[in-house]
Amino acid sequence: MAFDPSTVRAEFPILAQSVNGRPLVYLDNAATTQKPRAVLDASRRYYEEINANIHRGTHHLARAATSAHEAAREKLARHLNAADSAEVIFTAGTTDSINLVAAILTLAPGDEVLITALEHHSNIVPWQMLCERSGATLKVVPCHDDGTLDQDAFHALLSERTRLTAITWISNAFGTVNPVHEMTAAAKAAGSLVLIDAAQAIPHLAIDVQALGADFVAFSGHKVYAPTGIGVLWGRRAVLDALPPWRGGGEMIKEVTFEKTTYNDLPFKYEAGTPNIEGAIALATALDFVNGIGLTEIAAHEDFLIRRAAEGLASLDGVHLFGPVGRAGALSFGIEGVHHYDLGTLIDQMGVAVRTGHHCCQPLMARFGITGTTRASFAVYNTGEEVDALVVAVAKAVGILR
């Protein structure tokens, strides 16, 4: 490996603690990642040194906070290879970003929204709500037994009626990596707008929005070592310029009279009210941290971890792994005769933190005839020894539960 995970771990204070007398093994990174000192320090520095409301203020702190916030936007734009930093809209997270798009689109009866069987509820429910309001129809691309999408069905479902195609890049439940570049190209050829849920992709993969070709990309900061409550909607400028604003209030206006309001330009058109200034600055710092290590190196390390985990868990009696061999980020499994909640509770007693349940993917769980799985998910600071600790803990727990 190109870097030493033990050196990286030293940057995450929370990982030094013990749980039930055992070293913490944190394998719930698909839910949220831990924060390195650089990010914690950036948040603290903001409140200690430049805390002020941004834009319009003429005093020193307001100017300093505005400069730091807009510098963060520029950094996000470079990370995503956006053509224009005004295409970077700060939101509260992926869910907020997707709801923003669902709120500003206008559909009509006969129009169709195309999603997939692998979607998180956040990439299902807003489109259901939009279809209920508009009379449009929601269609779903099914998945195969290995957790990959049925590409033949996808192409068959695309039509001149498809107005929006919303696809997760990486499944938070199964770790399936979807061919989003190819799917985006096909959807665009059919005349559809395309939204990519990149919540699980942002910590693991390089994202080039110009090469991707989508119209919207959404992600959350807390999935990539930044605080909760901050996220991004990247939107193609030509598309966002043509769409109406979402929320009304300060910053999204140019001029207000009781007769008429003139809306602001991008990105402020979609940033009504006081933003999460500290969160934006900390998110940019988190991306500095990631890029300082290198996404290629991170991806290689995480691939090593997930393959080691899959091999170790598959060696246990009765274990079923969900998803394809080429997973990223997350590994979901079930054990015959053992409830996922019971398993998660027991291995927590051994200091191993995993996620159990339906992972906000109830339709996907129903497709496989299960109520949930046990999910281990990996980050840059995890080690091979922690993977082994997971396998040992699962083996012990299964012995107790059976």
Secondary structure, DSSP 4 states (H G I P E B T S, - for coil): --S-HHHHHTT-GGGG-EETTEE-EE-BTTT-----HHHHHHHHHIIIII----SS--SHHHHHHHHHHHHHHHHHHHHHT-S-GGGEEEESSHHHHHHHHHHH----TT-EEEEETT--GGGTHHHHHHHHHH--EEEEE-B-TTS-B-HHHHHHH--TTEEEEEEESB-TTT--B--HHHHHHHHHHTT-EEEEE-TTTTTTS---HHHH--SEEEEEGGGGTS-TT-EEEEE-HHHHHHSPPSS-STTSEEEE-SS-EEEPPTTGGG--SS--HHHHHHHHHHHHHHHHH-HHHHHHHHHHHHHHHHHHHHTSTTEEEES-SS--SEEEEEETTB-HHHHHHHHHHTTEE-EEE-TT-HHHHHHTT-S-EEEEE--TT--HHHHHHHHHHHHHHHHHH-
